[in-house]
Amino acid sequence: MIPHGFLTKWRHVELKERSASQSHFNDLCALLGVLDPVSADPTGEWFTFEKGASKTSGGEGWADVWRRECFAWEYKGRHANLDRAYNQLLQYATRWTR
């Protein structure tokens, strides 16, 4: 995928987070020339969508995308509070359990 194709495809998308996040992330991987989670790690052991984690505040949550010792990624809908998304990820940062 080239930058123009990525922008053309995603610029006017109105889908909800749940409907678009994995497709968007896969296209982002293609744009960057890296393998997407399913291609890179078919077992989901070190790179996967919907990685479960215990929250530091208690309870359970899910990171939208997770790659061991690299990053966790949280999608939010348009105009969502990104500080809240960041704080959500911080609650998972040291608590990966599943």
KALIN-V747538 format. One record per residue. RES is the residue in one small letter. OMEGA is omega in whole degrees, 0 to 359 (999 if undefined). Layout:
BEGIN
res = <RES;RES>
omega = <OMEGA;OMEGA>
END
This chain:
BEGIN
res = <m;i;p;h;g;f;l;t;k;w;r;h;v;e;l;k;e;r;s;a;s;q;s;h;f;n;d;l;c;a;l;l;g;v;l;d;p;v;s;a;d;p;t;g;e;w;f;t;f;e;k;g;a;s;k;t;s;g;g;e;g;w;a;d;v;w;r;r;e;c;f;a;w;e;y;k;g;r;h;a;n;l;d;r;a;y;n;q;l;l;q;y;a;t;r;w;t;r>
omega = <178;182;181;179;178;180;180;181;191;186;187;180;181;182;175;181;184;182;189;193;183;176;179;181;177;177;177;176;179;178;182;179;176;180;175;184;182;179;183;187;183;179;181;183;184;180;187;169;174;179;179;179;170;178;177;180;183;181;183;177;183;171;182;176;181;173;185;176;181;181;165;187;180;176;173;180;178;177;178;180;183;174;177;178;179;179;176;179;179;178;181;196;183;189;182;184;183;999>
END
